[in-house]
Every structure is written in structure tokens, then in C-alpha cells.
Amino acid sequence: MSQQAFRVQGGHQLKGSIQPQGAKNEALQILSAVLLTDEKVNITNVPDIVDVRKLIDLLRGLGVKIDKHSPTEYTFQADEIDLEFFASEDYLNHAKRIRGSVMLMGPLLARFNKAYLPKPGGDKIGRRRLDTHFLGFRELGAEFRYDDSGSQFYLHAEKLVGKHILMEEISVTGTANIVMAAVLAEGLTTIYNAACEPYLQQLCKMLNRMGAKISGLGSNLLTIEGVKTLGGTDHRILPDMIEIGSFIGMAAMTQSDLTITDISLSDLGNIPTTFQKLGIQMNLSEDKIHIPVQDNYEVQSFIDGSIMTIYDSPWPGFTPDLMSIILVTATQARGSLLVHQKMFESRLFFVDKLIDMGAQIILCDPHRATVIGLDRKFPLKGIEMSSPDIRAGVSLLIAAMSAKGESLIHNINQIDRGYSNIDTRLNALGAQIERVDL
């Protein structure tokens, strides 16, 4: 089977407007939630990416009726679910290829009293425990079993009963899963130390339109009054904040004049201000960001003059999914930056490729890297490399687009998992990215 790669000719400026796709992380939650009702759910702005298509295939296998109106708009109706599909080899093979499949467990447990799942895959960016999900289900009354020989999770409950749940970690997918289980549980559920990302708020808003009773949206304390059934609704997915951040870094690195449209600024949190700490100029309005051509951008320092540190933390802190983008963008800044990736211990291991391209980076440990900006005096040089995960893959693509000469990026299926037709969209703005079969 042939593998695809990107052949990138660096040194080309971009010019024009680009619209971000629908948010991947929201879509995986929203699509799972269609299992909570037997009525029709219409979803728009669905990102046309590999991970989403895989989840839609899983829903289809479970018996969900799916009408595709366009590449980004679907209607789902889960009125005839085939629970025998759980036992099929097809289900096990497909579910373990996508980490987002774990969010099927909450809706299935809530509506059908049982759920099965093989240990899911996804990015190789360090340990991503599922304990939070299963501890929450157990608090609601579910029995949990893990088959180590087959790497499969089993859940069963005669009925779910609401309870006060103190989550041991702030997990977005864990919170989403417990919320989806609790909306049909008997009685009152409170979830403290809950995630409060805009995507989680979007899920709660959609469930409330379906008839759920969830309060505390946007806070770390959610209160859920269980209901008997949920109905259908219409829902539009937010623009992808990770794509927006990626495009900001890309514009700065390639000295481009770029306008990012349909951004929903109020849902971006501190993403724009964090990139401004690197000295990137931008003109902001509620629906677009304009990044002008800059000869140089300079990393700010703290008030006492010490080196700027950017670190990730749960919302409303800076998202870990953009730490790779921040790091690569800093390589051509003026000044130095300490990048502290707290939440995943393997996400910085792609910096060896940037060092091979000429970047000055000191990998202090698995969580911290010091970037000494080159101030464009020494452009990166094109090399052959491989994408280890979605976000690092796009970071390497940004580096290649700004580099002198040609780069070849292997394993681009990782990029395709999170970014829809990225080569076609960027080529329309002036990039030179060729998708090749090897």
C-alpha cells in the first residue's frame, strides 16, 4: 500500500483569505451525542477530516441513519440501533483506530445500559488515561470491566443514578462523556472540576435544546437534572480554534498577508494574545483576523525582564494543541522563548526535525524546550522528515513552507486526521505543496 507525503517548496508568501474548518474536537463530541435520541439531529459545519469520517462510519455501523447533504452537513437519526454490531470484528477494528470513539460510551450507556470499546488509538503524544471516564461512569452506577487480553472495555448498568462527582483531572472528553451519561440518569448529577472549553459548552447547549437540563455552562461546576428522553435539534459546530492558531503562526513564519475569516473571536480565549506575545501583529474583529506582512516579530519579555514562558493549561488557559505551533513560530522570531508543555510528555519530541532544519532549540526535558529565535537571519533549510502526530505534523509543514529549498514530509495521514484538504486550501493562497504517492 502506497504512503502519501507532502513535497513542499519553501519560501513562498501567502496572500488572501482562508476560512477555518469546523472544530474537530467539538465534532467528535457532537456526533457521539446523536445516539442519545431517536429523533433527527441536523449538524452543520462538520469538518471533512479522517477522524470525523471514521466516527461517522462507526455510527453508520451501529445502525444510525445518516443523510449527507454536503461534505459539511449531515442529518443523523439513531432510532434503530444494532447493538449486535458491538460484537463484530468490524466495530472493534474501526473503533480502536480513533481516540474519539471513547465518547460513544456515555451515550450508549445512558440510552442502552451497556457499552463496549476497544482501547482507542490516536496521537502518540504520551499517556492519555481513560480512568476519568470510567470512574465517572462508576459513580453513576455502572459496572466496569477491562479485558487485558483483548484490550477491551465493558460497561453495564441496570440504571444510572445522579451523584456528586469530583473529577480527579480536568478532562474535556471525560467531562463530555459523563455529561452525556448523566443527562438521562435518574436524579441530580453535579460534576465539579469539570472542563469548560467552548466545545464542551457547545455540547451542553445542544443537549439543552434537545431537552436536557444542564446549568453552570462555562464554569467548572455543572449541574444536571436527569430527564427521561431527549428530542432532535439543529446544531452548528464552531470554527476550529486550532486551525485558526495554526494559520496565525503560518502567516508570521512565511511573511504573509493573511485574513482568517469566520473566527468567532469570543470563543478563542487567549489564543490571539498568546501569539501577540511573540510579537505577531494582528487586526482583530469578531468575525476575522488580519495578519499583515511583518519583516520581523520580537518575543516579549516579562515585566521584570526575564525570558518569556508560554505554557499550556486547561481552559481558559492556553490550549496544548497549539504549543507545537508556538514553538515552530518562535524559531524565526527575535528573542528567546521557553515553551513548557505540561500536559503531554511526548509532544516536544518533534523538535529534532526543526534542529536538523537549522533551528536553535534546546530540549531541556520531555516537557520544556528553549527556543533561540533566528530573527530570519538564518532561514530554515528544507529536509526530509516524518509527521509524528497531527499538531506536530502541521508545525513541520509550517517550517517547510518558510524554509529555503524543498522538504518532503512523510506520514501525512496524521495531518489529514485533523486538517481538511490543507494542501489544496494553502496552494490557493500561494503555497507550493504537492501531495505525492511513495
N, C-alpha and C positions, 0 to 999 in steps of 0.2 A: 504493500500500500504506500503510495507516494505521500510525502510530507510537504506541506506548503511553507514557504518562507517569504519574507519581505526583502527585496533588493532596493535599497534606499540611496538615492543620490543626494548628498548633503549640500548645504549652503544656499538653499532656495528660500526666499521670503514668501510668506503667505499674505494674501490680501483679500478682504471681503468679509462676508457674514457666515456664521455657522450656527445651527440650532442644535442644542443638546438633545440626545435621545431621552426617552422615558427612563426613570430611575430603576436600575437593575435590582437594588436591594429592596425597594418598595414593591416591585412587581412580583418577586418571589413570595412575599407575604400575602399580597392581594390575591394572587392566583390560587394560593392554598385555601384562602377563606371562602372561595366559591363552593367548597364542599360542605359548608355549614347550612346551606339552604337547598330546597328542591325547586326554587324559583329561578328565573333567569337573572343573570348578573352581566351587565354590559360594561366592558372595560376598554378605555381608550388610552392612547399614548403608551402602548405596550412596547418595550424595546425589542427589536428584532435581532436578538443575540442568541448564542448557542445555549447558554444556561436556561434561558426562558423557554426556548423551543423544547428543550429536554423535559422541563417541568410540564409543559402543555401536553407532551406525548404521554407522560405518566398519568395525567388527568384523563386523557382520552382512553388509556388502557383501563382505568378504573371505571369507565362507563360514562364519564361526563360527556354530554352532548356539546359540541363546540362548533360554532359558526364563525368563520374568519371573514370579516368584512373588508379588511385591508391588512397590510403587513403589521399595522399597529393597533387594530381594533378587533375585538372578539366579543362574542356572546357565549356565556357558559351556562349550562343547566345540569345540575347534579341530582336528577330525580330518579335515576335508575342505576345506582352504583353496584358494580360487580365486585363484591368482597372476596370472591374466589381468586381474583386477579392477584391478591396479596401472595398467594401460594405459588404463583407462576415464576418460572426462571426468568421470564421477560421482565417482570416487575423488579426482581432482585438485581438483575444486571443493569437496568436503567437507573434505578433509584440510587445505587451506590456511586454513580458517576457524577452526581451533582449534590453539593452540600445543602442546597436549598430544599432538597426533598425532606429534610428533617421537619420542616414546618407543615408537612401533611399530617403529622401525628396528632397535633392538637385538635384540628377539625374532625379527623376520623374518630378519635377517642370520644369527643364530645357528642357526635351525632350517631355513631355506630357502636360505641362502647369498646372498641378494640382497634389496635393499630400495630403494624409490623414495619420494620425498616432495617435494611442492611446498613452497616456502618458507612456513612456517606463519604465521598471524596471531596475534591475541590482543590484550592490552592495549597501548596506545600510551604506554608509560612510559619510553621511552628504548631505547638499544641493548641487545639481549639476544642475544649472539653464540651461534652453534651450533658454533663451532670446537672447543670442548672435546669435544663428542660425536664429531665426525668424526676428530679427532686420536687419540682413544682407539680408535675402530674401526680406524684405520690401523695403530696399534701392534699390534693383534691379528691383522693380516694382511689387512685388507680394502682393496680399491681404491676410491677415492673420486673422484667427478666431479661438478662443478656446471655445469649448463646455464644460463648467464646469460640467454639469450634467453627461456627458458621458466620461469626461476626454479625449477628442479627439482634435487634432489639424487639421486645414484645411488650405490649401494654394491653391491659384489660381492666374494665371497671363495670360493676353492676350498675352503679350510678355515680356521678360526680357531685360532690357537695362542696359548697363555697367555704373558704377558710382564709385567715390572715396568713399571707406568705411573705416572709422576709427573704428576698433573693440574696444569695451569697456573693453574686457578682452582677455587674450591670451588663447584662447580655441583651442585645437588640433582638436576636432571633429567639432567645429564651423567653423574653417578655412577650413577644408576639405569639409564641406557641401557647403560653399559659393563658394569655388573654383569650385566644380563640377557643381554648378548652373551657374557660370559666364562663363565657357568655351563655352557654347552655347548661351550666351547672345549677344545682338546687341551692338557693340562698345567696348570701352575700360573700363576695371574694374581695379582699384587699391585697394589692401587690405593692410592697414597699421596696425601695431601691430598684425601682423599675427604670428601664431605659426610656428616654423621652425624645428620641430623634424625630424629625419631621415625618419620616417614613412610618414610624410607629404611630404617630398622631394621625396620619392619613388612614392607617388600618382601623384605628378606633373610630374615626369619623365615618368611615364606610360601614362599619358594623353597627354604629348607632342609626344610620339611615336604614339599615336592614331590620331594625327593631331592638337592637341591644341597648343596654342601659349602662354606659361606661362614663364615669366622671373623673376629673383630675387630669385631663389631657394636657400634655406639655409639662407635667410635673413628674416627680419620681414616686408619687403615691397614686395609684389607680384604684378606683372603687368600681366594682362590677356587680350589678344586681342581675342574677340569672333569670333568663326568660325561657319559655317552652320551645319556641320556634323563631326562626328568622326568615325574612322575605327577600325579595330581589331588590336590586338597585342599579344605578349607573355610577361609574367612578372613573375619574381621570387621574392618571399617575403623574406625579411631579416630574419636572426635568431633573436629570441626573447631576447632582452636585459634584460627583467625582469627575464626570466628563467636563464640567464647567471649570473646575480647578485644573484639570489636565490641559485644557485649551489656554488658560491664563499662562501657565508655565511654558507651554509650547510657543505662544506668541512672543514672550520675553526672550527665550533662547534663540529663536530664529529671526529676531528683529523684525517682526511682522506687524502690520496694521490690521488688527482683527476685531470684529464685533461679534460678540456672543449674544444671541437673541433668546427670548422666552426663558429667562433665568429664574423667575420667582425669587427676587433678591431677599425678601423677608424670610425665606426658608434656607438661605445659605449660611446663616450664623456668622462665625468669624472667619470663614474661608477667604473673602476678599481682603480683610485687614491683615491676615497672616501672610498672604502674598505681598501685600504692601510693605511688610517688614523687610522683604528682600529688595525694596526699592523700586518695585514694579509700579509704574503709573497706570491708572485706570480711571475711566469716567463711568460712574455708576448711575443707573436709574432702576426703577422697579422691574423693568422688563428686559434690560440689556446692559452689557458691559462692553465698553470700547477700550481696547488696549492699543495705544499709539506706538509707532516705531520709537525705540529708545537705543541710543548709541551705547549707553551704559546704565546699569542699575546697581545700587550700592546697598549692601546689607546694613540695616540699622544696628545700633548697639543699645544696651540697656542704659538707663538714666545715669548710672554710676560709671559708664564707660566699659563695662565688662562685655564679653563676647555674647552675641545673640544666641539664645537657645530656643528651638522650636520643638515641642513635644506633643504627642497625641494623648487624648483622654476622652472618656465618654462624653457625649453631647450634654451641654453645649460647648464642650471643648473641641479641639481641632481633631478632625476625623483621621484615624490611622490609615485609611485608604489613600490619602494624599501625601503621606510622608515621603514616599518614593519620588513623587513629582517635585516636592520641595527640595529634596536632596539634589536631584539632577539639575534643577533650575539654578541652584546656588553655585554650581561648578563654574559658571561663566559670570557670576556677579563680582562686584568689587567688595572685598572684605571676607571675613570668615564667619562660619556658622556651625554651631553644634546641633546636630539632629539627634534627638532622643526618642527612639521608637520603643515605647514602654510595653505595648500590648501584645506584640508578637516577636518571638525571639529569632526568627529566621528571615525577616523581611529585608534586612540590610545586606544580605549575602550577595546581592547582585552588583555591589559596588566594585568588585574585582574587574568587571567588564568596563566600567567607567574609568578605572585606573589604567586599564590597557589602552583606552582611547586617549589618555593623556590628562585626565582629571587628577587633581591633587586632593586626595581623600585619605584620612587616617581612620581605619576601622578600629575603634577603641575596644569594643567588645560586641557581642551579638546585638546589643540594644543601642549603641551610640557610635556615631561617626562624626568626625570633624572635617568640614569641607573648607578648603582654602580656595577662594574664588580666583579665577584666572583673569577676570576683567577683560575678556575677549582678546587678550594679548597673545594667547596661545590657543588657537581653536582646537577642539577635539578632532581626532582623526578617525576615519571610518575603519571598522574591523568586522570580523565575522563573530557572531555571538548567538546565544540562545536565551529565549524568554523563560524565566523560572515560574512566574505567576502573572496574573492579569495586570496588576498595577506596575510591577517592575518591568513587564513587557512594554507598556506604553511609555514608561520612563526611558527605556532603551531606544524606543522609536523616536522620542523627542531628541535624545542625544544624537542619534544618527542623522536626523533632519538638520541639526545645527552643525554637524561635523564637516570636515573637509574630506572630500572623496566619497567612496562607495562603502556602504555597510551591508551585511547580509544577516538578517535576524531569523533564526530558526525557531521552531515550536510556537508559531504564531497562533495556533489554535487556542492558546492561553489568552491572547489578546482578543480573539473573536468571541470568547466566552463573555466578555464584558463590554465590548465596543462594537457597535453595529456598522459594518461597511466602512471602517475607519480609513482605509486606503482610498476608496472612491471619494469620500467626503473631503479628505485633505487634498487630494490631487486636484479637485475642483477649485481649490484656493491657491494652487501654485506649487504644491509639493510634488516630488517625483518619487513615488513609491510603487514598485511593481510587485505584484503577487506572483510567485513562481513555484512550480512543482519540482521537487527534487527527488 
